[in-house]
Amino acid sequence: MTKKYKLTKETKVEYGIKLYRIEALIDFYNVNKGERGGFVEKEGNLSQEDNAWVYGNARVYGNAWVYGDARVSGNAWV
């Protein structure tokens, strides 16, 4: 399986949780290779398959899992 994104070295700590900015490794849906997305705690928070993506300043952490065609954007916390 080809990965669609990676965790970057850009991080922020929110409520004691370290979050990583994501970066697209391939073009998919309306996301371009090299585009930076929002923040996740770990790879398990965002599917490496399908069209799911976290945009902008949105954050996904804990046991949350974004997958399928789901999109998290703005200042959302999941």
Secondary structure as UniProt FT lines:
FT   STRAND          5..14
FT   TURN            15..16
FT   STRAND          17..24
FT   TURN            29..30
FT   TURN            33..34
FT   STRAND          36..40
FT   HELIX           43..45
FT   STRAND          53..54
FT   TURN            56..57
FT   STRAND          59..60
FT   TURN            62..63
FT   TURN            68..69
FT   STRAND          71..72
FT   TURN            74..75
//
